[in-house]
Amino acid sequence: MQEFKPNKQALIDLANARMQYGKYKGKLLIEIPEPYYVWYRQKGFPPGKLGNQLAEMYEIKANGLEKLIWPFVRK
């Protein structure tokens, strides 16, 4: 069984990722409200890195784990 090792840089990148288009363009993904992620999950996340980050942020928000992300946001 393989041991899970979190990728700290991926977490930092996710914490500082910004929405690239639409209603929340320029906002940090962590700042976008959960209902937006629920809508995207139903519609389907876009392909590529942003889509993966949106899916990851959906899981974080759906499980109430935002407090783990905020310390990695650059000020």
Secondary structure, 3 states (H helix, E strand, C coil): CCCCCCCHHHHHHHHCCECCCCCCCCCEHHHCCHHHHHHHHHHCCCCHHHHHHHHHHHHHHHCCCHHHHHHHCCC
